[in-house]
Amino acid sequence: MPGTCHRLCLWHILTIASKLVQGVAQEQSFRKDFENLIYGIYSVDDFRRERDCLISKHRLADVPWFSELFAAQERWSLDHCGDTFCGLTGTKQWSETMENLFKFRFYRKLPLSKFIVQYFNVVTNLREEELAQDCESWQDKPILLVDVPLLAEAAKTYTRRIYVDFEQEYRSHLACICERFPTDGTTHKFRVTPIPQKQCSGVVEFDPASTSVSCNCKKFESSGILCMQTARSSSPRAYCACTR
């Protein structure tokens, strides 16, 4: 279909990788490091550094599957796929939801005819839940963490579930350090680093004339949610425009 982008499923990648490292590396330590690589890295340089560290730490250089996976990283890594909108399907929370969903609704030997029926039942339930969340969001607005234009606009724009995720980004921006680069014309550029540094730094560009804001994490482009790096570096004038 024109305009679509085929990406590899991060949940599927994580599931297979966890099975392959059994006996090769400590599974719990590997899973934490690998989750950080696929869900928390969005710049090319950071990805290369963390990838090499992962391979060295867990001795994965001789595992063919990982070699093939990293050779095709443009089909799944955030540094390559950030410009493609995928909603919440690229998040760790969505992967966990899908894992629980398939674990309790499907099994390997399920006949095709029953699988199709079960599949449509699941889709119907998910759509009904989505409609219920939309209805709840229209009728009852969330209590704002603080009364600021950014959160007020987000409460009107997002559903309750998405607003909760956005509010977490807003909370996180309060614990970030913002360093400003030398100004180039009318565009302002910042490096925003979380403290403590559990995630990589983000580079944000802000044009005050048009109130346009962009971050190299591409969270807004891929999920429609303003990231903590942008919230930390943006001026109040740009806040309302950032959620649209």
Secondary structure, DSSP 8 states (H G I E B T S, - for coil): -TT------HHHHHHHHHHHTBTTB-HHHHHHHHHHHHHH--SHHHHHHHHHHHHHHTT-TT-HHHHHHHHTGGGT-HHHHTTS--TTTTSHHHHHHHHHHHHHH--TT--HHHHHHHHHHHHHHHHHHHHHHHHHHHH-----SS--HHHHHHHHHS-HHHHHHHHHHHHHHTTEEEEE---BTTBEEEEEEESS-SS--EEEEEETTTTEEEETT-HHHHHS---HHHHHH--HHHHHHHT-
